Amino acid sequence: MDARLAETIESFDDSFARGLSEGLRRAQKEIPCKYFYDAEGSALFEAICALPEYYQTRTEVALLRRHAAEIAGLIGARAEIVEFGAGSARKVRILLDALESPHGYSPIDISGAYLRGVVQRLAADYPRLRLAPLAGDFTLPLQLPALAGAARRAGFFPGGTIGNFTPDAAMALLRRMREMLGGGGLLVGVDLVKDPALLHAAYNDAAGITAAFNKNLLARANRELAADFDLDAFAHYAPYNPKAQRIEMYLVSLKRQSARLPDGMVEFSAGEAIHTEDSHKYSIESFREIAARAGFSPRAVWTDENRLFSLHWLEAR
Ligand SMILES: C[S@@+](CC[C@H](N)C(=O)[O-])C[C@H]1O[C@@H](n2cnc3c(N)ncnc32)[C@H](O)[C@@H]1O
């Protein structure tokens, strides 16, 4: 397992330079949000999950705990769980503990070095579970590692990560996941539309961890690519756009400046923004429509009493 994981980590890491250069040379500068996640970014995301303002993680964890037995029944015995964007793989432990004889677990994550540590801890805690980790980008065609002997495969896509895609791209991604899984079901966590003040607070925490997470894109470029971004000369800015029903995240240049990239300089005017992430919010109904367009039959859905977050069980048609 480790040699293959190391190989995928290595072949994968070099896309950041290209993504950064291309994104910063667009008329509207952007850096794709998948590049937030090197080992440092993954650790910062974990810190975000523990913030008082970040209701998503504790609400989704509570939903998983409350409905674990029912979810396990829907997934069935001897299943292989494929997780898209596994991060710390904390949430899947709730499923693994509830499932009947789980056969295997295949975490996919772009943050390869972080994934390696996560898999080591899982192997120690679940010695009978077959592990088939994959360092890679789940938006690209991926060959899922073969895990022989599972009775069925189920996808797991928690964390509201689906919100990082526009509704059309989310539909296309769900369709690709359905194909990758080869049928079966998908359990997906979706953040819901709500009071914009709550959303604003969640992405603008008092401790400044989300700001550090956002700026990690530039810090990562300095570390990995010998770029020379002045981190203090960019501001974290994350407003809610009620018309598009999404949080938009930017790094705003506080002055006229330039930065060195591996393939040349890039200029910023004062006030110019780099778009770094969108996080779309859905109603339960609008998400079920997208899932249906992607070829799933939306089945069970669970939400908390304040309707902050939702968990959807989708079955491939
Ligand atoms: C919002 S975090 C969610 C983490 C975890 N699933 C949770 O619910 O707490 C997104 C995760 O997906 C990974 N990720 C983001 N974009 C990805 C991509 N295109 N391909 C693979 N992994 C990706 C990140 O490294 C990160 O671990």
The ligand as an SDF file (V2000), in Angstrom:
LIG
                    3D

 27 29  0  0  0  0  0  0  0  0999 V2000
  -13.5910   20.7540    3.0320 C   0  0  0  0  0  0  0  0  0  0  0  0
  -12.3590   19.5210    3.3120 S   0  0  0  0  0  0  0  0  0  0  0  0
  -13.3280   18.1680    3.9730 C   0  0  0  0  0  0  0  0  0  0  0  0
  -12.4990   17.1440    4.7010 C   0  0  0  0  0  0  0  0  0  0  0  0
  -13.2800   15.9950    5.3470 C   0  0  0  0  0  0  0  0  0  0  0  0
  -13.9230   15.1630    4.3330 N   0  0  0  0  0  0  0  0  0  0  0  0
  -14.3210   16.5110    6.3000 C   0  0  0  0  0  0  0  0  0  0  0  0
  -15.5030   16.3320    6.0220 O   0  0  0  0  0  0  0  0  0  0  0  0
  -13.9560   17.1090    7.3220 O   0  0  0  0  0  0  0  0  0  0  0  0
  -12.0280   19.0070    1.6500 C   0  0  0  0  0  0  0  0  0  0  0  0
  -11.0940   17.8140    1.5380 C   0  0  0  0  0  0  0  0  0  0  0  0
  -11.0820   17.3920    0.1860 O   0  0  0  0  0  0  0  0  0  0  0  0
   -9.7550   17.3940   -0.3230 C   0  0  0  0  0  0  0  0  0  0  0  0
   -9.8740   17.8600   -1.7060 N   0  0  0  0  0  0  0  0  0  0  0  0
  -10.2610   19.0880   -2.1290 C   0  0  0  0  0  0  0  0  0  0  0  0
  -10.3240   19.1300   -3.4700 N   0  0  0  0  0  0  0  0  0  0  0  0
   -9.9630   17.8940   -3.9040 C   0  0  0  0  0  0  0  0  0  0  0  0
   -9.8300   17.2930   -5.1960 C   0  0  0  0  0  0  0  0  0  0  0  0
  -10.0950   17.9940   -6.3050 N   0  0  0  0  0  0  0  0  0  0  0  0
   -9.4430   16.0000   -5.2780 N   0  0  0  0  0  0  0  0  0  0  0  0
   -9.1650   15.2880   -4.1400 C   0  0  0  0  0  0  0  0  0  0  0  0
   -9.2750   15.8050   -2.8940 N   0  0  0  0  0  0  0  0  0  0  0  0
   -9.6680   17.0820   -2.7770 C   0  0  0  0  0  0  0  0  0  0  0  0
   -8.9540   18.2980    0.5750 C   0  0  0  0  0  0  0  0  0  0  0  0
   -7.5930   17.9480    0.6340 O   0  0  0  0  0  0  0  0  0  0  0  0
   -9.6610   18.1280    1.9210 C   0  0  0  0  0  0  0  0  0  0  0  0
   -9.1220   17.0670    2.6530 O   0  0  0  0  0  0  0  0  0  0  0  0
  1  2  1  0
  2  3  1  0
  2 10  1  0
  3  4  1  0
  4  5  1  0
  5  6  1  0
  5  7  1  0
  7  8  2  0
  7  9  1  0
 10 11  1  0
 11 12  1  0
 11 26  1  0
 12 13  1  0
 13 14  1  0
 13 24  1  0
 14 15  1  0
 14 23  1  0
 15 16  2  0
 16 17  1  0
 17 18  1  0
 17 23  2  0
 18 19  1  0
 18 20  2  0
 20 21  1  0
 21 22  2  0
 22 23  1  0
 24 25  1  0
 24 26  1  0
 26 27  1  0
M  CHG  2   2   1   9  -1
M  END
$$$$
